[in-house]
Amino acid sequence: MDKRVQFDFEIVFTNGGGLQGQEFRLDIEGDDITDQELAQYIVEDMRLLMVGDIKIFNKKIINEKHKRKPVDENSGK
């Protein structure tokens, strides 16, 4: 079974405002992901700019089939 991480997060932007997510899920490789890696994944995947503080809460690894199709490294898609 594939692994996914379920978590809540809070992002504060340096130019004001913020973003929150509850019970957000992402596909992961392996059996764990650090909060720092997870925060970086969110920023890159959502193409966020002007990111300040990121807090991760209630993180848990779950067994669930991946939802995204694997990226073909040769085509970049």
Residue pairs with C-beta under 8 A, 6 or more apart in sequence:
1 63
1 64
1 65
2 27
2 63
2 64
2 65
2 66
3 27
3 28
3 29
3 30
3 31
3 61
3 62
3 63
3 64
4 25
4 26
4 27
4 28
4 61
4 62
4 63
4 64
4 66
4 67
5 25
5 26
5 28
5 33
5 38
5 59
5 60
5 61
5 62
6 23
6 24
6 25
6 58
6 59
6 60
6 62
7 21
7 23
7 24
7 38
7 56
7 57
7 58
7 59
7 60
8 20
8 21
8 22
8 23
8 24
8 56
8 57
8 58
9 19
9 20
9 21
9 24
9 38
9 39
9 42
9 54
9 55
9 56
9 57
10 18
10 19
10 20
10 53
10 54
10 55
10 57
11 18
11 19
11 20
11 42
11 43
11 48
11 51
11 52
11 53
11 54
12 18
12 51
12 52
12 53
12 54
13 19
13 48
13 50
13 51
13 52
14 50
14 51
14 52
15 50
19 48
25 62
25 64
25 67
26 38
26 41
26 42
26 45
27 66
27 67
27 68
28 61
31 61
32 61
33 41
33 61
35 56
35 59
38 56
38 59
39 54
39 56
42 48
42 54
43 51
43 54
71 77
